Amino acid sequence: MERARDGVNALTQGIIGAAIEVHKTLGPGLLESAYEACLCHELTLRHLPYESQKLLPITYKGLQLDAGYRLDVLVADEVVVELKT
């Protein structure tokens, strides 16, 4: 259990560090899409696997809904990053 927690802590520290680096470099006031592109680049530089604009399927009682939900960034199949400006 402790080992899994250490892995999650290391992952979240890497993500937060990447986000801080992007914000320090770009500053405020840009569109969300610019921050997302730069965050994805920073995650790549840090060797953190991610998927951007990942579709999130919704199923209700066997019915597949085409609700159009998307995750901004999914890191290592564990952490969802929702960007806001």
Beta strands, then each sheet from edge to edge (+ up, - down):
strand 1: 50-55
strand 2: 58-60
strand 3: 63-65
strand 4: 70-75
strand 5: 79-81
sheet 1: 1+ 4- 5+
sheet 2: 2+ 3-
end
